Amino acid sequence: MSFRKSIGNMYSWTTHTWNVIKGKCPHDCSYCYMKRFPQGEMRFDEKELKRDLGTGNFIFVGSSIDMFAEKVPGEWIAAVLGRCYQYPENKYL
């Protein structure tokens, strides 16, 4: 299962984006670019944890939400970080 290549965004030095936590960001910032897209309730996408993160990538984790927001459950954060730990040859933002 492949994941989204990072193309044409303000973080040109990242190779991919990876969003396990999805939905409306709890901060609801007025300037957020994600407001242009339909947003449901914040949710944890289990199937994203099964993605092969490859090697030698620079991955922007949580590019569409603040995964460290107060309302994000700690077990969600731990699961995402645990998956990153399984791929130490990548760099993560």
The first five atom37 places (N, CA, C, CB, O) and aatype in JSON, in Angstrom:
{
  "aatype": [12, 15, 13, 1, 11, 15, 9, 7, 2, 12, 18, 15, 17, 16, 16, 8, 16, 17, 2, 19, 9, 11, 7, 11, 4, 14, 8, 3, 4, 15, 18, 4, 18, 12, 11, 1, 13, 14, 5, 7, 6, 12, 1, 13, 3, 6, 11, 6, 10, 11, 1, 3, 10, 7, 16, 7, 2, 13, 9, 13, 19, 7, 15, 15, 9, 3, 12, 13, 0, 6, 11, 19, 14, 7, 6, 17, 9, 0, 0, 19, 10, 7, 1, 4, 18, 5, 18, 14, 6, 2, 11, 18, 10],
  "atom_mask": [
    [1, 1, 1, 1, 1],
    [1, 1, 1, 1, 1],
    [1, 1, 1, 1, 1],
    [1, 1, 1, 1, 1],
    [1, 1, 1, 1, 1],
    [1, 1, 1, 1, 1],
    [1, 1, 1, 1, 1],
    [1, 1, 1, 0, 1],
    [1, 1, 1, 1, 1],
    [1, 1, 1, 1, 1],
    [1, 1, 1, 1, 1],
    [1, 1, 1, 1, 1],
    [1, 1, 1, 1, 1],
    [1, 1, 1, 1, 1],
    [1, 1, 1, 1, 1],
    [1, 1, 1, 1, 1],
    [1, 1, 1, 1, 1],
    [1, 1, 1, 1, 1],
    [1, 1, 1, 1, 1],
    [1, 1, 1, 1, 1],
    [1, 1, 1, 1, 1],
    [1, 1, 1, 1, 1],
    [1, 1, 1, 0, 1],
    [1, 1, 1, 1, 1],
    [1, 1, 1, 1, 1],
    [1, 1, 1, 1, 1],
    [1, 1, 1, 1, 1],
    [1, 1, 1, 1, 1],
    [1, 1, 1, 1, 1],
    [1, 1, 1, 1, 1],
    [1, 1, 1, 1, 1],
    [1, 1, 1, 1, 1],
    [1, 1, 1, 1, 1],
    [1, 1, 1, 1, 1],
    [1, 1, 1, 1, 1],
    [1, 1, 1, 1, 1],
    [1, 1, 1, 1, 1],
    [1, 1, 1, 1, 1],
    [1, 1, 1, 1, 1],
    [1, 1, 1, 0, 1],
    [1, 1, 1, 1, 1],
    [1, 1, 1, 1, 1],
    [1, 1, 1, 1, 1],
    [1, 1, 1, 1, 1],
    [1, 1, 1, 1, 1],
    [1, 1, 1, 1, 1],
    [1, 1, 1, 1, 1],
    [1, 1, 1, 1, 1],
    [1, 1, 1, 1, 1],
    [1, 1, 1, 1, 1],
    [1, 1, 1, 1, 1],
    [1, 1, 1, 1, 1],
    [1, 1, 1, 1, 1],
    [1, 1, 1, 0, 1],
    [1, 1, 1, 1, 1],
    [1, 1, 1, 0, 1],
    [1, 1, 1, 1, 1],
    [1, 1, 1, 1, 1],
    [1, 1, 1, 1, 1],
    [1, 1, 1, 1, 1],
    [1, 1, 1, 1, 1],
    [1, 1, 1, 0, 1],
    [1, 1, 1, 1, 1],
    [1, 1, 1, 1, 1],
    [1, 1, 1, 1, 1],
    [1, 1, 1, 1, 1],
    [1, 1, 1, 1, 1],
    [1, 1, 1, 1, 1],
    [1, 1, 1, 1, 1],
    [1, 1, 1, 1, 1],
    [1, 1, 1, 1, 1],
    [1, 1, 1, 1, 1],
    [1, 1, 1, 1, 1],
    [1, 1, 1, 0, 1],
    [1, 1, 1, 1, 1],
    [1, 1, 1, 1, 1],
    [1, 1, 1, 1, 1],
    [1, 1, 1, 1, 1],
    [1, 1, 1, 1, 1],
    [1, 1, 1, 1, 1],
    [1, 1, 1, 1, 1],
    [1, 1, 1, 0, 1],
    [1, 1, 1, 1, 1],
    [1, 1, 1, 1, 1],
    [1, 1, 1, 1, 1],
    [1, 1, 1, 1, 1],
    [1, 1, 1, 1, 1],
    [1, 1, 1, 1, 1],
    [1, 1, 1, 1, 1],
    [1, 1, 1, 1, 1],
    [1, 1, 1, 1, 1],
    [1, 1, 1, 1, 1],
    [1, 1, 1, 1, 1]
  ],
  "atom_positions": [
    [[0.85, -1.17, 0.0], [0.0, 0.0, 0.0], [0.9, 1.24, 0.0], [-0.97, -0.01, 1.22], [1.68, 1.44, 0.93]],
    [[0.8, 2.05, -1.01], [1.63, 3.25, -1.1], [0.98, 4.4, -0.35], [1.88, 3.63, -2.57], [-0.18, 4.33, 0.03]],
    [[1.74, 5.46, -0.15], [1.17, 6.63, 0.5], [1.45, 7.87, -0.31], [1.71, 6.79, 1.91], [2.19, 7.82, -1.29]],
    [[0.87, 8.99, 0.09], [0.83, 10.2, -0.72], [2.19, 10.86, -0.87], [-0.14, 11.17, -0.12], [2.84, 11.21, 0.12]],
    [[2.61, 11.04, -2.14], [3.84, 11.8, -2.45], [3.57, 13.26, -2.15], [4.29, 11.6, -3.94], [2.47, 13.76, -2.41]],
    [[4.54, 13.93, -1.61], [4.43, 15.35, -1.3], [4.91, 16.16, -2.5], [5.25, 15.72, -0.03], [6.11, 16.21, -2.79]],
    [[3.98, 16.79, -3.2], [4.31, 17.54, -4.41], [3.65, 18.91, -4.35], [3.84, 16.77, -5.69], [2.48, 19.04, -4.02]],
    [[4.42, 19.94, -4.68], [3.88, 21.28, -4.84], [3.37, 21.94, -3.58], [0.0, 0.0, 0.0], [2.47, 22.78, -3.65]],
    [[3.91, 21.59, -2.44], [3.47, 22.29, -1.24], [4.59, 23.14, -0.67], [2.97, 21.29, -0.19], [5.69, 23.17, -1.22]],
    [[4.32, 23.82, 0.41], [5.33, 24.72, 0.96], [6.47, 23.98, 1.65], [4.68, 25.67, 1.94], [7.46, 24.6, 2.05]],
    [[6.35, 22.68, 1.79], [7.42, 21.87, 2.37], [8.03, 21.02, 1.27], [6.89, 20.98, 3.55], [7.88, 19.8, 1.27]],
    [[8.69, 21.63, 0.35], [9.2, 20.94, -0.84], [10.28, 19.91, -0.5], [9.76, 21.95, -1.82], [10.58, 19.04, -1.32]],
    [[10.86, 20.0, 0.67], [11.93, 19.08, 1.04], [11.39, 17.79, 1.65], [12.87, 19.75, 2.02], [12.17, 16.88, 1.93]],
    [[10.07, 17.68, 1.86], [9.51, 16.4, 2.3], [9.18, 15.56, 1.07], [8.24, 16.62, 3.18], [8.88, 16.1, 0.0]],
    [[9.25, 14.25, 1.22], [8.95, 13.37, 0.08], [7.51, 12.87, 0.12], [9.9, 12.19, 0.07], [6.93, 12.58, -0.93]],
    [[6.93, 12.75, 1.32], [5.58, 12.2, 1.46], [4.85, 12.87, 2.62], [5.65, 10.68, 1.67], [5.46, 13.46, 3.51]],
    [[3.52, 12.78, 2.59], [2.7, 13.13, 3.74], [2.01, 11.85, 4.21], [1.65, 14.26, 3.39], [1.72, 10.96, 3.42]],
    [[1.74, 11.78, 5.51], [1.12, 10.59, 6.08], [0.2, 11.04, 7.21], [2.18, 9.57, 6.6], [0.67, 11.55, 8.23]],
    [[-1.09, 10.85, 7.02], [-2.09, 11.31, 7.98], [-2.88, 10.13, 8.53], [-3.03, 12.33, 7.34], [-3.8, 9.63, 7.88]],
    [[-2.52, 9.71, 9.73], [-3.23, 8.63, 10.4], [-4.43, 9.2, 11.16], [-2.29, 7.87, 11.37], [-5.49, 8.59, 11.21]],
    [[-4.24, 10.38, 11.74], [-5.32, 11.07, 12.44], [-5.94, 12.04, 11.45], [-4.79, 11.82, 13.73], [-5.26, 12.9, 10.9]],
    [[-7.23, 11.88, 11.23], [-7.92, 12.64, 10.19], [-9.12, 13.36, 10.76], [-8.35, 11.72, 9.05], [-9.55, 13.1, 11.89]],
    [[-9.66, 14.28, 9.97], [-10.86, 15.0, 10.36], [-10.56, 16.43, 10.75], [0.0, 0.0, 0.0], [-9.46, 16.93, 10.53]],
    [[-11.56, 17.07, 11.32], [-11.45, 18.49, 11.67], [-10.48, 18.68, 12.83], [-12.83, 19.06, 12.03], [-10.6, 18.05, 13.88]],
    [[-9.52, 19.55, 12.62], [-8.53, 19.86, 13.66], [-9.23, 20.57, 14.82], [-7.37, 20.74, 13.09], [-10.04, 21.47, 14.59]],
    [[-8.92, 20.2, 16.05], [-9.57, 20.82, 17.2], [-9.26, 22.31, 17.38], [-9.17, 20.1, 18.44], [-9.99, 23.0, 18.09]],
    [[-8.21, 22.82, 16.75], [-7.87, 24.23, 16.9], [-8.78, 25.14, 16.08], [-6.43, 24.47, 16.51], [-9.01, 26.29, 16.47]],
    [[-9.29, 24.65, 14.95], [-10.19, 25.42, 14.08], [-9.62, 26.8, 13.73], [-11.55, 25.58, 14.76], [-10.33, 27.8, 13.78]],
    [[-8.34, 26.84, 13.36], [-7.69, 28.11, 13.01], [-8.34, 28.73, 11.76], [-6.17, 27.89, 12.77], [-8.64, 28.02, 10.8]],
    [[-8.54, 30.01, 11.78], [-9.22, 30.7, 10.67], [-8.41, 30.65, 9.37], [-9.49, 32.15, 11.04], [-8.99, 30.71, 8.29]],
    [[-7.1, 30.54, 9.46], [-6.23, 30.58, 8.29], [-5.86, 29.21, 7.74], [-4.97, 31.33, 8.63], [-5.11, 29.12, 6.77]],
    [[-6.35, 28.14, 8.32], [-5.93, 26.79, 7.95], [-6.38, 26.42, 6.54], [-6.49, 25.78, 8.94], [-7.55, 26.58, 6.18]],
    [[-5.43, 25.94, 5.73], [-5.73, 25.54, 4.36], [-6.66, 24.33, 4.3], [-4.44, 25.23, 3.61], [-7.34, 24.14, 3.29]],
    [[-6.7, 23.53, 5.32], [-7.53, 22.32, 5.31], [-9.02, 22.62, 5.36], [-7.15, 21.43, 6.47], [-9.84, 21.75, 5.08]],
    [[-9.38, 23.84, 5.72], [-10.8, 24.2, 5.75], [-11.43, 24.19, 4.37], [-10.98, 25.58, 6.38], [-12.66, 24.17, 4.24]],
    [[-10.6, 24.19, 3.33], [-11.12, 24.13, 1.96], [-11.65, 22.75, 1.61], [-10.03, 24.52, 0.97], [-12.35, 22.58, 0.61]],
    [[-11.32, 21.77, 2.41], [-11.7, 20.39, 2.14], [-12.74, 19.93, 3.16], [-10.45, 19.46, 2.18], [-12.73, 20.37, 4.3]],
    [[-13.64, 19.05, 2.74], [-14.64, 18.54, 3.69], [-13.96, 17.84, 4.86], [-15.63, 17.57, 2.98], [-13.05, 17.03, 4.66]],
    [[-14.38, 18.15, 6.06], [-13.79, 17.55, 7.26], [-14.88, 16.92, 8.1], [-13.01, 18.62, 8.08], [-15.88, 17.56, 8.42]],
    [[-14.7, 15.68, 8.46], [-15.62, 15.02, 9.38], [-15.09, 15.15, 10.8], [0.0, 0.0, 0.0], [-14.2, 15.96, 11.07]],
    [[-15.63, 14.36, 11.67], [-15.14, 14.35, 13.05], [-13.72, 13.78, 13.07], [-16.08, 13.52, 13.96], [-13.34, 12.98, 12.21]],
    [[-12.95, 14.2, 14.06], [-11.59, 13.69, 14.2], [-11.66, 12.17, 14.43], [-10.84, 14.41, 15.38], [-12.47, 11.69, 15.22]],
    [[-10.8, 11.44, 13.71], [-10.83, 9.99, 13.8], [-9.43, 9.41, 13.57], [-11.82, 9.41, 12.77], [-8.54, 10.07, 13.03]],
    [[-9.26, 8.18, 14.0], [-8.0, 7.45, 13.84], [-8.19, 6.43, 12.73], [-7.56, 6.76, 15.18], [-9.07, 5.57, 12.83]],
    [[-7.38, 6.51, 11.69], [-7.51, 5.62, 10.53], [-6.54, 4.45, 10.69], [-7.22, 6.4, 9.2], [-5.37, 4.54, 10.32]],
    [[-7.03, 3.35, 11.24], [-6.22, 2.16, 11.52], [-5.48, 1.64, 10.29], [-7.09, 1.06, 12.08], [-4.34, 1.19, 10.4]],
    [[-6.11, 1.7, 9.12], [-5.48, 1.14, 7.92], [-4.21, 1.9, 7.54], [-6.45, 1.16, 6.74], [-3.33, 1.33, 6.89]],
    [[-4.1, 3.16, 7.95], [-2.88, 3.94, 7.66], [-1.67, 3.35, 8.39], [-3.08, 5.4, 8.07], [-0.54, 3.49, 7.92]],
    [[-1.89, 2.72, 9.53], [-0.78, 2.12, 10.28], [-0.17, 0.93, 9.56], [-1.25, 1.69, 11.67], [0.94, 0.51, 9.88]],
    [[-0.88, 0.38, 8.6], [-0.38, -0.78, 7.85], [0.45, -0.37, 6.64], [-1.54, -1.64, 7.4], [1.01, -1.23, 5.95]],
    [[0.54, 0.91, 6.38], [1.3, 1.38, 5.22], [2.78, 1.06, 5.38], [1.11, 2.9, 5.03], [3.34, 1.14, 6.47]],
    [[3.39, 0.7, 4.26], [4.84, 0.52, 4.2], [5.44, 1.91, 4.03], [5.27, -0.46, 3.02], [5.24, 2.54, 2.99]],
    [[6.15, 2.39, 5.03], [6.72, 3.73, 4.99], [8.03, 3.8, 4.22], [6.93, 4.24, 6.39], [8.61, 4.88, 4.08]],
    [[8.49, 2.67, 3.72], [9.66, 2.66, 2.86], [10.95, 3.01, 3.58], [0.0, 0.0, 0.0], [11.04, 2.94, 4.81]],
    [[11.96, 3.39, 2.79], [13.26, 3.77, 3.33], [13.74, 5.04, 2.66], [14.29, 2.63, 3.15], [13.44, 5.29, 1.49]],
    [[14.49, 5.83, 3.39], [15.08, 7.04, 2.84], [14.1, 8.14, 2.52], [0.0, 0.0, 0.0], [14.4, 9.04, 1.73]],
    [[12.93, 8.11, 3.13], [11.91, 9.14, 2.89], [11.96, 10.21, 3.96], [10.52, 8.51, 2.82], [12.45, 9.98, 5.07]],
    [[11.44, 11.39, 3.64], [11.24, 12.47, 4.6], [9.74, 12.69, 4.66], [12.04, 13.79, 4.2], [9.16, 13.3, 3.76]],
    [[9.11, 12.21, 5.72], [7.66, 12.12, 5.8], [7.1, 13.18, 6.75], [7.23, 10.73, 6.27], [7.51, 13.28, 7.91]],
    [[6.16, 13.97, 6.24], [5.44, 14.94, 7.05], [4.26, 14.19, 7.67], [4.95, 16.19, 6.18], [3.26, 13.92, 7.01]],
    [[4.39, 13.88, 8.95], [3.36, 13.13, 9.67], [2.32, 14.11, 10.21], [3.99, 12.28, 10.84], [2.67, 15.08, 10.89]],
    [[1.07, 13.87, 9.89], [0.0, 14.74, 10.39], [-0.03, 16.09, 9.71], [0.0, 0.0, 0.0], [-0.19, 17.12, 10.38]],
    [[0.12, 16.11, 8.41], [0.16, 17.39, 7.68], [-1.19, 18.09, 7.65], [0.63, 17.16, 6.27], [-1.25, 19.28, 7.33]],
    [[-2.27, 17.39, 7.98], [-3.59, 17.99, 7.9], [-4.23, 18.25, 9.25], [-4.49, 17.12, 7.09], [-5.37, 18.71, 9.32]],
    [[-3.51, 17.97, 10.33], [-4.07, 18.14, 11.67], [-2.92, 18.24, 12.68], [-5.03, 16.94, 12.04], [-1.82, 17.75, 12.43]],
    [[-3.18, 18.87, 13.81], [-2.2, 18.91, 14.89], [-2.36, 17.65, 15.72], [-2.36, 20.2, 15.78], [-3.24, 17.58, 16.58]],
    [[-1.53, 16.66, 15.45], [-1.71, 15.38, 16.14], [-1.32, 15.44, 17.61], [-0.91, 14.31, 15.45], [-1.56, 14.48, 18.35]],
    [[-0.74, 16.54, 18.05], [-0.4, 16.7, 19.46], [-1.37, 17.64, 20.18], [1.02, 17.22, 19.6], [-1.09, 18.09, 21.29]],
    [[-2.5, 17.93, 19.55], [-3.52, 18.78, 20.19], [-4.05, 18.09, 21.45], [-4.69, 19.09, 19.2], [-4.04, 16.86, 21.54]],
    [[-4.5, 18.87, 22.39], [-4.97, 18.35, 23.67], [-6.09, 17.31, 23.51], [-5.45, 19.49, 24.54], [-6.17, 16.37, 24.3]],
    [[-6.94, 17.48, 22.52], [-8.08, 16.58, 22.33], [-7.74, 15.28, 21.61], [-9.16, 17.29, 21.57], [-8.59, 14.41, 21.48]],
    [[-6.51, 15.14, 21.15], [-6.1, 13.9, 20.47], [-5.7, 12.88, 21.54], [-4.91, 14.17, 19.47], [-4.81, 13.15, 22.34]],
    [[-6.35, 11.72, 21.55], [-6.02, 10.7, 22.56], [-4.55, 10.27, 22.5], [-6.92, 9.48, 22.37], [-3.99, 10.07, 21.43]],
    [[-3.96, 10.12, 23.67], [-2.56, 9.74, 23.77], [-2.23, 8.42, 23.09], [0.0, 0.0, 0.0], [-1.14, 8.25, 22.55]],
    [[-3.18, 7.47, 23.11], [-2.92, 6.17, 22.47], [-2.83, 6.31, 20.96], [-4.01, 5.16, 22.84], [-2.13, 5.52, 20.32]],
    [[-3.52, 7.28, 20.37], [-3.39, 7.54, 18.93], [-1.98, 8.03, 18.61], [-4.45, 8.57, 18.45], [-1.33, 7.57, 17.68]],
    [[-1.53, 8.98, 19.42], [-0.2, 9.55, 19.21], [0.86, 8.46, 19.37], [0.06, 10.71, 20.21], [1.78, 8.36, 18.56]],
    [[0.73, 7.65, 20.41], [1.7, 6.57, 20.66], [1.73, 5.58, 19.51], [1.35, 5.85, 21.97], [2.81, 5.1, 19.14]],
    [[0.59, 5.26, 18.94], [0.54, 4.31, 17.82], [1.26, 4.87, 16.59], [-0.92, 3.97, 17.46], [1.99, 4.15, 15.92]],
    [[1.06, 6.16, 16.3], [1.72, 6.79, 15.15], [3.23, 6.82, 15.37], [1.17, 8.22, 14.92], [3.99, 6.45, 14.48]],
    [[3.65, 7.26, 16.54], [5.09, 7.34, 16.83], [5.72, 5.94, 16.84], [5.33, 8.03, 18.17], [6.86, 5.78, 16.41]],
    [[4.99, 4.95, 17.32], [5.48, 3.58, 17.32], [5.73, 3.07, 15.91], [0.0, 0.0, 0.0], [6.71, 2.36, 15.65]],
    [[4.84, 3.42, 15.0], [5.02, 3.01, 13.59], [6.24, 3.71, 13.0], [3.75, 3.34, 12.76], [7.01, 3.08, 12.27]],
    [[6.43, 4.98, 13.29], [7.62, 5.7, 12.81], [8.89, 5.02, 13.33], [7.58, 7.19, 13.26], [9.88, 4.89, 12.61]],
    [[8.85, 4.59, 14.57], [10.0, 3.93, 15.19], [10.39, 2.65, 14.44], [9.71, 3.61, 16.65], [11.55, 2.26, 14.43]],
    [[9.41, 2.0, 13.81], [9.67, 0.77, 13.05], [10.4, 1.04, 11.74], [8.36, 0.06, 12.77], [10.88, 0.11, 11.1]],
    [[10.48, 2.3, 11.34], [11.15, 2.69, 10.1], [12.21, 3.75, 10.41], [10.11, 3.23, 9.05], [12.06, 4.9, 9.99]],
    [[13.27, 3.39, 11.12], [14.27, 4.38, 11.56], [15.09, 4.98, 10.42], [15.18, 3.75, 12.55], [15.77, 5.99, 10.63]],
    [[15.05, 4.39, 9.23], [15.84, 4.92, 8.12], [15.16, 6.11, 7.45], [16.09, 3.82, 7.09], [15.73, 6.72, 6.54]],
    [[13.96, 6.45, 7.89], [13.27, 7.64, 7.38], [13.49, 8.82, 8.31], [11.76, 7.37, 7.22], [13.91, 8.65, 9.45]],
    [[13.21, 10.02, 7.81], [13.17, 11.23, 8.62], [11.72, 11.65, 8.71], [14.07, 12.39, 8.01], [10.94, 11.45, 7.78]],
    [[11.34, 12.23, 9.86], [9.94, 12.6, 10.09], [9.82, 14.04, 10.57], [9.31, 11.65, 11.11], [10.65, 14.54, 11.33]],
    [[8.78, 14.67, 10.1], [8.44, 16.03, 10.55], [7.09, 15.93, 11.22], [8.42, 17.07, 9.38], [6.57, 16.94, 11.7]]
  ]
}
